[in-house]
């Protein structure tokens, strides 16, 4: 059976069962779930590249991240009208490219319903790759990362193919394996447009020799059914179930049944995730919550429960700017200034996490390596 037919067949049978009791299918695990040994390094994932220092999801951001010590580069994947996987935070690109300044594309601005929410913008799936490549990336958080705005307009929107080529080149140049950690963005939405992400991703990774158990690859999603479909279609690399701060996976919402994110974080839910994935990527407050006074509270049982289920834990997202830090770790009153992110990371490293996502891979590697030396 072709990759496309296999993925579609898996998706057709991937809807969650009506009750939480049956929410997880009897999918055979793909092998022993990886569990980090004490001698192994904590994994530093460059969130959209070195996105604190370069506009996110550009080849420049990914390359700098690797040179600053990241173990994995994280591209968010969306699709063009002609079926090419490209790297953008969302299919909506008004905030991350110069499309609003391009009069030839003014008529492309429209309103769609994206995961149940009405969104008015320009969308990757309304552009061919050739059209999209005429646009240039810009800083998404311009009010916070003003230095990055100086780099607006320098780089095009990269394809997944370019990121995989970059990974190979940097691995050889730096003498260490650089991994990729793609996220399938809004997979149910893209599937409804006839632009399913899963088959394209499997094909791309396979062409680069990365569809194997020990490949430097993780694939992540906030949805459940597409991860199950990838596993059923022959994905051999580890899969990671992302966990939002609240709510439920959109595919379970769309189906009107299935577990919430809170359900997935229970010991029973984690055992269910282990049937199709090798890790969880929780919003960091699920691991160490922030108290009402702005301090970090004690760690929850999540890391211990996930490890007991055989799952790695990679929380997100660690950023140095005050606006993203708990109040007690901020320095000064300017939301753009850097606070004490290293102290925040130390708390999470002591909680036993296996890796983490950060916009600052240099600081992340520094915190990780410092904690390893102390141990």
CORQUI-V200134 format. One line per field, one symbol per residue. ss: DSSP state (a for helix, b for strand, c for the rest). A space follows every 50 residues. Layout:
ss: ???
This chain:
ss: ccaaaaaaaaaacccccccaaaccccccccccccccccccccbbbbbccc ccccccccaaaaaaaaaccccbbbcbbbbcccccbbbccccbccccbcaa acaaaaaacbbbbbccbbbbbcbaaaccaaaaccccbccccccccaaaac ccccccccbaaaaaaaaaaaaaaaccccbbbbbbccaaaaaaccccaaaa aaaaaaacccccccccbbbbbcccaaaaaaaacccccbbbbbbccccbca aaaaaccccbaaaaccaaaaaaacccccbbbbbaaacbbbcccccbbbbc caaaaaaacccbbbbbbbccbaaaccaaaccccccccbccaaaaaaaaaa ccccbbbbccaaaaaaaaaaaaaac
